[in-house]
Amino acid sequence: MRGSEKWAVRITEFKESGKSQRVWCREQGIKRSTLRYWLERTYEEAEGKQVRFARIVIGGEPDDSNKTI
């Protein structure tokens, strides 16, 4: 099971628990910031949002060397 699949299950468990983030995280032994990260990430995935990267060239025209910064 991938990390995102594992967290989708954990998010469902959290929501069904009816507990606050603070209480649920303490009981599960995870950081609250981790839960918030995965709540946001699963929300973005459900909305079809993806992280995309763009190449940025600083100081001139791009060359063919494919060097990245």
C-alpha positions, 0 to 999 in steps of 0.5 A: 500500500502506497503512503497516500493510500495508507493515509487515505485510510487513516484520514477516514478513520480520523473523520469517523472518530469524531475526535479533535485533531489534537486528541486523535493524533495523541492517541495514534502517536503522530504529529498533528502537523502530519495529519494536517499535511495529509488532510490537505493533500488528500483534499487536493487529490480529490479536487484533481489538483497536482503539483507541477514544476516549471523550469526557470532560467536565470540570467539569459536564454536557456541552453541545451545542456539541460542543467537545472538549478 
